[in-house]
Amino acid sequence: MSQTPVCDAMRAQGQWNAAWDEAAAIDAEWVERFMAMGTHPITRGVLDPKTYELIAIAVDASCTHMYAPGVRRHIAKALDLGASPEEIMAVLQCVAVLGIHSVALGAPMLADEMKARRLAPVTA
């Protein structure tokens, strides 16, 4: 019996990200447990498959992940499960705001530094 059934199933189903190959070669048990944790909501039936795919789109499309093959695979699966293009676009629009925190964080700091240097505020 395989010691990595979750990872093996992901490979067989074309859901494996080859970027995990080196980590799996070094510590297959840790990668197996990590993948099992990430798939827990779907394998336990906590989330319905369409909702899981929508969340997977959000994760893969997020600015901290940006994994295009996963985005494409999860969009295709979500459509197959009955998600509308509008639902998928709404997910992408929601994740787009993840990057906005850079402005929310940096703009007040810029304003503070401008004040400290007695620079005039920028006007449009």
DAQUIMO-V113199 format. One record per backbone hydrogen bond with DSSP energy under -1.0 kcal/mol. CO is the residue of the C=O (numbers start at 1). NH is the residue of the N-H. E is the energy in kcal/mol with one decimal. If there is no record, write none. Layout:
co-><CO/CO>
nh-><NH/NH>
e-><E/E>
//
This chain:
co-><4/5/6/7/8/9/10/11/17/18/20/21/22/23/27/28/29/30/31/32/33/34/35/39/40/41/41/48/49/50/51/52/53/54/55/56/57/60/62/62/67/68/69/70/71/72/73/74/75/76/77/78/79/84/85/86/87/88/89/90/91/92/95/99/100/101/102/103/106/107/108/109/110/111/112/113/114/115>
nh-><8/9/10/11/12/13/15/14/20/21/24/25/26/27/31/32/33/34/35/36/37/38/39/43/44/46/47/52/53/54/55/56/57/58/59/60/61/67/65/66/71/72/73/74/75/76/77/78/79/80/81/83/82/88/89/90/91/92/93/94/95/96/98/102/104/105/106/107/110/111/112/113/114/115/116/117/119/118>
e-><-2.7/-2.2/-2.3/-2.4/-2.4/-2.0/-3.0/-1.4/-2.5/-1.8/-2.8/-2.1/-1.7/-3.2/-2.0/-2.4/-2.3/-2.5/-2.7/-2.3/-2.1/-2.1/-1.7/-2.6/-2.3/-1.4/-1.9/-2.3/-2.3/-2.2/-2.3/-2.5/-2.3/-1.9/-2.5/-2.7/-2.5/-2.5/-1.9/-2.3/-2.1/-2.6/-2.3/-2.9/-2.5/-2.5/-2.2/-2.6/-2.6/-2.3/-1.7/-2.8/-1.7/-2.1/-2.7/-2.2/-1.9/-2.3/-2.6/-2.3/-2.2/-1.4/-1.7/-1.6/-2.2/-2.5/-2.6/-2.9/-2.6/-2.6/-2.4/-2.6/-2.7/-2.5/-2.5/-1.3/-3.1/-1.5>
//
